[in-house]
Amino acid sequence: MKRQKHIVQKVINLTPETFIIRLDRGDFQFEPGQYVVIRIPDQNKGREYSIYSGINDDYLDFLVREIPEGGFSRYLRHLLPGSELDVEGPKGYFILDEKTRKGHKAMLIATGTGISPFHSYVRSYPDLNFRVLHGVHFADEAYGRESFNPDNYLLCTSRSDGGDYFGRVTYYLKENKIDADTICYLCGNSEMIDEVSTILEKYGLPPENIRTEVFF
Ligand SMILES: Cc1cc2nc3c(=O)[nH]c(=O)nc-3n(C[C@H](O)[C@H](O)[C@H](O)COP(=O)(O)OP(=O)(O)OC[C@H]3O[C@@H](n4cnc5c(N)ncnc54)[C@H](O)[C@@H]3O)c2cc1C
C-alpha cells in the first residue's frame, strides 16, 4: 500500500468540534468515496479518514470531528501549516457504481462527519441524480451544505429544530417511503447504518441497493 508524506496547508475550523484539515495533494489519485489512513510520521499511530475533497481539487481535504477523549483527532486539529503527515492509501470500496454515476436515482444518508464521502461524490460528479439526508445534532453541523443542491438536501437535526426536519434520519425514513429501486449509500455510525438498513429492507430495497461505510 502506497504511503507518502503530505504537508498540512491549513486547518479550517467549522464548529467548536469539527474542522477541515487540508493537505497538499501532490500526485495522490483516488476515487470519490475512498479513505486513507493518516499517520503521525515515524509512528505507527494512525486513523482512517474519508476524503472530503473532489477528484479535481488540487488539495486533499478531510472533515474531522474532534473527540475530546480520543488521542488522534485532537492531534490533527492542532497541527500548524507546514507540518508533515503520512498518508496511506487510497483504500476502500465505498465508491459510486456506474449506474449511479450515469444518473440512476440515489439517496445519500449520513450522520455527522459521514457526509464526507458524499461531499467528495458531488464535488467530483456534479450531475448525479441524488438526494441527501444528513443527520446531525444541531443545525450548525450541516458541514459542506453549500456544495449540495438545496433542492436535494435535507438536514435532520435531532437536538434542536433549526434544520429541515426535527428528528433523527431514522424517524424521517420511517415517515417517508423510499422507492425500492433507489440506490442508497449510508455512512456514519454503525447504529444508524443498522437501523436504516432495516428500514430500507422493509421498503423492499434489495441488498445490492444498500451500500455502507461504517466510521465507528
Ligand atoms: C473507513 C473510516 C473512515 C473514517 N472517516 C472519518 C472522517 O472522515 N472523519 C472523522 O472525523 N472520522 C472518521 N473516521 C473515524 C476516525 O478514524 C477516528 O476514529 C476518529 O477521528 C476518532 O479518533 P480518536 O483517536 O480521536 O478517538 P478514538 O479513541 O479512536 O475514538 C473514540 C470514540 O469516538 C467516537 N468517534 C469516532 N469517530 C467519530 C466521529 N467521526 N464522529 C463522532 N464520534 C466518533 C467513537 O465512539 C469512538 O469509539 C473514520 C473511520 C473509518 C473506519
The ligand as an ORCA input file, in Angstrom:
! r2SCAN-3c Opt
* xyz 0 1
  C     -13.349      3.968      6.972
  C     -13.365      5.054      8.047
  C     -13.451      6.380      7.668
  C     -13.489      7.377      8.641
  N     -13.608      8.674      8.234
  C     -13.706      9.652      9.159
  C     -13.895     11.010      8.765
  O     -13.967     11.330      7.560
  N     -13.988     11.950      9.743
  C     -13.910     11.628     11.086
  O     -13.997     12.546     11.936
  N     -13.737     10.363     11.485
  C     -13.614      9.367     10.564
  N     -13.415      8.074     10.978
  C     -13.166      7.827     12.419
  C     -11.658      8.080     12.692
  O     -10.902      7.035     12.106
  C     -11.311      8.118     14.186
  O     -11.885      7.018     14.819
  C     -11.786      9.415     14.858
  O     -11.124     10.553     14.314
  C     -11.532      9.387     16.379
  O     -10.160      9.163     16.610
  P      -9.534      9.472     18.062
  O      -8.230      8.766     18.175
  O      -9.535     10.921     18.344
  O     -10.554      8.783     19.056
  P     -10.768      7.220     19.284
  O     -10.210      6.849     20.610
  O     -10.300      6.448     18.097
  O     -12.366      7.160     19.296
  C     -13.131      7.407     20.473
  C     -14.613      7.250     20.158
  O     -15.049      8.386     19.414
  C     -16.197      8.050     18.647
  N     -15.977      8.539     17.254
  C     -15.011      8.159     16.381
  N     -15.104      8.847     15.206
  C     -16.151      9.684     15.357
  C     -16.749     10.648     14.518
  N     -16.281     10.878     13.264
  N     -17.813     11.351     14.988
  C     -18.302     11.123     16.238
  N     -17.789     10.206     17.090
  C     -16.718      9.498     16.658
  C     -16.358      6.543     18.727
  O     -17.382      6.249     19.649
  C     -15.036      6.079     19.252
  O     -15.152      4.868     19.953
  C     -13.410      7.036     10.030
  C     -13.300      5.697     10.396
  C     -13.292      4.713      9.434
  C     -13.209      3.267      9.873
*
